[in-house]
Amino acid sequence: MTEIDRAQRTAARVAGLAYLLATAVVVVGNFALRGRLLVAGDPAATMRNIAAGERLFRASLAFDLSYCVGVVVVVAALYVVLRPVGPHLALQAAVGRFVHGLSYFLIALTLFAVLHLSASPDPGHRFGPEPAQALVQLLRTGSGDLYYAGLLFWALAATACFRLWHKSRYVPAGLALVGLVASAWCVLCTVWYIVNPGFTDAVNLWWFDSPMVLCEIAVAVWLIVRGLPAPAAVRA
């Protein structure tokens, strides 16, 4: 096993901190801010809420873009930590997480279009009120599809990372093993959902990624609090 150097120890804590901050940012942006404006199945009400709360909606988009920055930091830091353990898997994980971050960037761009349609002084002037509402609904649905397309790459990246965590013994083996199972489960659920959206009748969407995210949060907390182990512990 390659000795753990100072750069890896620093990158491990950076990865843990960046992951927790990015997770908090995306949760606040989606649920505490934008979630107050979106009305499921009612694009007309959604457009009125966005027009009335334009600054709140823009703030949520700023949080989304900040999340993308956080993903880039996590990608770079985790690659530094895990590359000595398995360079090929570490590269695959980095590419997968980067694609996930890119998908979230595209979601933000899509929601900017929703904002401009909703906050326009006369959103129905060009298309008519009903087509404008249909377009808003289409863009919202498309942003959801983008999330699950990106989730597939995120879950594949997490699977590779947890395999490397388990191999390296940088985090508890039990945690790495549970994370490996949770991320593989997310891959299977996401693929099945893309092929057959009716899969949500059997498995709730929240059960796709929640176990994986909880395991990643646990790893992030471990890296911040405990850091990487001493070389003797890794060899053992």
GIBEL-V161433 format. One record per run of one state. SS is the DSSP state (H for helix, E for strand, L for the rest). FROM is the first residue (numbers start at 1). TO is the last residue. If there is no record, write none. Layout:
# GIBEL-V161433
ss=SS from=FROM to=TO
ss=SS from=FROM to=TO
This chain:
# GIBEL-V161433
ss=L from=1 to=5
ss=H from=6 to=36
ss=L from=37 to=42
ss=H from=43 to=52
ss=L from=53 to=53
ss=H from=54 to=82
ss=L from=83 to=86
ss=H from=87 to=119
ss=L from=120 to=123
ss=H from=124 to=127
ss=L from=128 to=128
ss=H from=129 to=168
ss=L from=169 to=172
ss=H from=173 to=195
ss=L from=196 to=196
ss=H from=197 to=201
ss=L from=202 to=205
ss=H from=206 to=225
ss=L from=226 to=230
ss=H from=231 to=235
ss=L from=236 to=236
